[in-house]
């Protein structure tokens, strides 16, 4: 992996971490402020949070593997 590709992957990991944090904040707000009345949106927000975190974890694992190969 070239240095440019490594930088692009690092940027993508940071972006995915931000997105997962935003979903986690929405889930937190739901739990803190809107439950039990807002229970209808719990599955959708939970799934989106899970998917965002999974995307970050996959990209982060790829970045870590690429960084180890570079060493």
N, CA, C and O of each residue as an XYZ file, in Angstrom:
284
protein
N       0.857     -1.171      0.000
C       0.000      0.000      0.000
C       0.902      1.232      0.000
O       1.840      1.333      0.791
N       0.602      2.154     -0.891
C       1.410      3.367     -0.975
C       1.105      4.294      0.197
O       0.111      4.127      0.903
N       1.972      5.260      0.382
C       1.778      6.251      1.447
C       0.476      7.030      1.228
O      -0.232      7.344      2.185
N       0.171      7.333     -0.011
C      -1.070      8.057     -0.332
C      -2.300      7.213      0.010
O      -3.274      7.722      0.564
N      -2.247      5.938     -0.319
C      -3.363      5.042      0.003
C      -3.527      4.892      1.518
O      -4.647      4.822      2.025
N      -2.416      4.844      2.222
C      -2.449      4.740      3.669
C      -3.080      5.993      4.285
O      -3.888      5.898      5.209
N      -2.710      7.150      3.771
C      -3.296      8.407      4.256
C      -4.791      8.467      3.957
O      -5.576      8.922      4.789
N      -5.184      8.009      2.774
C      -6.603      8.009      2.410
C      -7.389      7.061      3.311
O      -8.508      7.372      3.718
N      -6.808      5.917      3.620
C      -7.466      4.965      4.508
C      -7.579      5.537      5.926
O      -8.604      5.370      6.587
N      -6.535      6.203      6.383
C      -6.565      6.848      7.696
C      -7.665      7.904      7.749
O      -8.384      8.013      8.742
N      -7.788      8.671      6.685
C      -8.833      9.694      6.608
C     -10.222      9.046      6.640
O     -11.133      9.552      7.296
N     -10.375      7.933      5.932
C     -11.648      7.214      5.906
C     -11.996      6.666      7.293
O     -13.150      6.728      7.716
N     -11.000      6.133      7.994
C     -11.221      5.618      9.345
C     -11.691      6.742     10.268
O     -12.619      6.557     11.056
N     -11.061      7.883     10.170
C     -11.468      9.028     11.006
C     -12.895      9.470     10.686
O     -13.668      9.797     11.587
N     -13.237      9.478      9.402
C     -14.586      9.848      8.989
C     -15.608      8.852      9.534
O     -16.651      9.250     10.052
N     -15.307      7.559      9.415
C     -16.224      6.536      9.903
C     -16.351      6.574     11.426
O     -17.419      6.287     11.966
N     -15.277      6.925     12.111
C     -15.350      7.058     13.570
C     -16.260      8.218     13.946
O     -17.042      8.116     14.892
N     -16.160      9.320     13.208
C     -17.031     10.470     13.471
C     -18.491     10.098     13.244
O     -19.355     10.448     14.048
N     -18.767      9.397     12.163
C     -20.135      8.993     11.856
C     -20.675      8.052     12.932
O     -21.816      8.198     13.371
N     -19.862      7.094     13.354
C     -20.328      6.180     14.400
C     -20.554      6.916     15.708
O     -21.479      6.584     16.449
N     -19.736      7.898     16.002
C     -19.931      8.699     17.212
C     -21.218      9.515     17.139
O     -21.907      9.685     18.144
N     -21.539     10.017     15.957
C     -22.785     10.767     15.790
C     -24.001      9.864     16.005
O     -24.971     10.271     16.645
N     -23.951      8.642     15.472
C     -25.050      7.706     15.692
C     -25.144      7.319     17.158
O     -26.240      7.208     17.708
N     -23.991      7.113     17.792
C     -23.989      6.773     19.214
C     -24.597      7.908     20.038
O     -25.302      7.655     21.014
N     -24.334      9.137     19.657
C     -24.922     10.283     20.354
C     -26.439     10.303     20.188
O     -27.166     10.613     21.132
N     -26.909      9.975     18.999
C     -28.358      9.907     18.778
C     -28.993      8.819     19.636
O     -30.068      9.006     20.206
N     -28.312      7.682     19.719
C     -28.812      6.589     20.552
C     -28.823      7.008     22.022
O     -29.776      6.726     22.748
N     -27.774      7.672     22.447
C     -27.704      8.161     23.825
C     -28.834      9.147     24.111
O     -29.493      9.058     25.147
N     -29.056     10.079     23.199
C     -30.131     11.052     23.382
C     -31.491     10.370     23.458
O     -32.347     10.759     24.252
N     -31.681      9.363     22.638
C     -32.936      8.615     22.674
C     -33.129      7.979     24.047
O     -34.199      8.087     24.647
N     -32.100      7.325     24.531
C     -32.195      6.650     25.828
C     -32.411      7.658     26.952
O     -33.238      7.441     27.838
N     -31.678      8.738     26.915
C     -31.749      9.727     27.993
C     -33.027     10.563     27.971
O     -33.579     10.887     29.023
N     -33.491     10.907     26.782
C     -34.543     11.922     26.687
C     -35.897     11.423     26.192
O     -36.926     12.004     26.539
N     -35.918     10.370     25.397
C     -37.182     10.059     24.715
C     -37.777      8.705     25.041
O     -38.902      8.420     24.633
N     -37.063      7.870     25.756
C     -37.638      6.575     26.123
C     -38.420      6.724     27.416
O     -38.033      7.541     28.251
N     -39.461      6.006     27.623
C     -39.975      4.911     26.812
C     -40.885      5.354     25.673
O     -41.210      4.541     24.808
N     -41.303      6.610     25.645
C     -42.270      7.038     24.635
C     -41.737      6.892     23.207
O     -42.514      6.616     22.293
N     -40.452      7.067     22.999
C     -39.889      7.006     21.647
C     -39.374      5.641     21.250
O     -38.494      5.535     20.395
N     -39.907      4.598     21.855
C     -39.401      3.248     21.618
C     -39.485      2.810     20.159
O     -38.736      1.928     19.738
N     -40.389      3.414     19.379
C     -40.572      2.983     17.992
C     -39.315      3.161     17.150
O     -39.077      2.382     16.227
N     -38.516      4.164     17.451
C     -37.320      4.436     16.645
C     -36.087      3.700     17.161
O     -35.028      3.749     16.535
N     -36.216      3.030     18.277
C     -35.075      2.322     18.866
C     -34.443      1.299     17.920
O     -33.218      1.280     17.801
N     -35.218      0.449     17.241
C     -34.575     -0.517     16.330
C     -33.802      0.150     15.186
O     -32.715     -0.302     14.827
N     -34.355      1.214     14.617
C     -33.686      1.874     13.490
C     -32.396      2.554     13.928
O     -31.365      2.424     13.268
N     -32.453      3.276     15.035
C     -31.254      3.965     15.510
C     -30.213      2.960     15.988
O     -29.017      3.147     15.762
N     -30.657      1.911     16.638
C     -29.723      0.872     17.090
C     -29.025      0.217     15.904
O     -27.809      0.029     15.933
N     -29.775     -0.132     14.863
C     -29.203     -0.766     13.678
C     -28.220      0.171     12.987
O     -27.134     -0.253     12.591
N     -28.591      1.435     12.839
C     -27.702      2.394     12.183
C     -26.418      2.587     12.991
O     -25.333      2.703     12.422
N     -26.545      2.622     14.304
C     -25.373      2.762     15.168
C     -24.478      1.534     15.028
O     -23.261      1.663     14.892
N     -25.072      0.353     15.062
C     -24.313     -0.888     14.902
C     -23.597     -0.909     13.548
O     -22.407     -1.216     13.476
N     -24.317     -0.586     12.491
C     -23.736     -0.608     11.145
C     -22.575      0.376     11.016
O     -21.553      0.062     10.407
N     -22.739      1.568     11.594
C     -21.680      2.577     11.536
C     -20.450      2.116     12.312
O     -19.322      2.294     11.851
N     -20.659      1.534     13.470
C     -19.540      1.037     14.274
C     -18.846     -0.136     13.584
O     -17.621     -0.252     13.628
N     -19.622     -0.992     12.955
C     -19.054     -2.133     12.232
C     -18.215     -1.652     11.040
O     -17.143     -2.196     10.776
N     -18.700     -0.637     10.325
C     -17.944     -0.079      9.197
C     -16.624      0.506      9.681
O     -15.585      0.321      9.048
N     -16.670      1.217     10.813
C     -15.443      1.776     11.378
C     -14.479      0.656     11.765
O     -13.291      0.727     11.450
N     -14.981     -0.379     12.448
C     -14.129     -1.469     12.913
C     -13.453     -2.182     11.742
O     -12.277     -2.535     11.823
N     -14.184     -2.390     10.673
C     -13.632     -3.044      9.489
C     -12.532     -2.195      8.864
O     -11.452     -2.697      8.551
N     -12.809     -0.913      8.683
C     -11.819     -0.010      8.093
C     -10.608      0.145      9.012
O      -9.473      0.196      8.538
N     -10.841      0.218     10.306
C      -9.737      0.374     11.256
C      -8.839     -0.861     11.252
O      -7.616     -0.733     11.312
N      -9.425     -2.044     11.182
C      -8.636     -3.271     11.115
C      -7.780     -3.296      9.843
O      -6.625     -3.720      9.867
N      -8.358     -2.844      8.757
C      -7.611     -2.776      7.497
C      -6.447     -1.799      7.616
O      -5.346     -2.079      7.142
N      -6.690     -0.652      8.249
C      -5.639      0.346      8.439
C      -4.528     -0.211      9.324
O      -3.350     -0.065      8.999
N      -4.885     -0.841     10.426
C      -3.875     -1.399     11.330
C      -3.033     -2.459     10.636
O      -1.817     -2.510     10.819
N      -3.673     -3.297      9.846
C      -2.943     -4.333      9.107
C      -1.986     -3.697      8.096
O      -0.846     -4.138      7.951
N      -2.452     -2.673      7.408
C      -1.600     -1.997      6.421
C      -0.426     -1.298      7.103
O       0.681     -1.282      6.565
N      -0.656     -0.728      8.267
C       0.424     -0.055      8.988
C       1.467     -1.074      9.469
O       2.662     -0.778      9.470
N       1.030     -2.247      9.870
C       1.983     -3.277     10.311
C       2.808     -3.785      9.161
O       3.992     -4.079      9.325
N       2.197     -3.895      7.990
C       2.953     -4.321      6.818
C       3.991     -3.292      6.413
O       5.056     -3.632      5.899
N       3.670     -2.041      6.649
C       4.556     -0.938      6.270
C       5.808     -0.927      7.136
O       6.875     -0.508      6.685
N       5.682     -1.389      8.386
C       6.809     -1.342      9.324
C       7.890     -2.286      8.965
O       8.903     -2.358      9.662
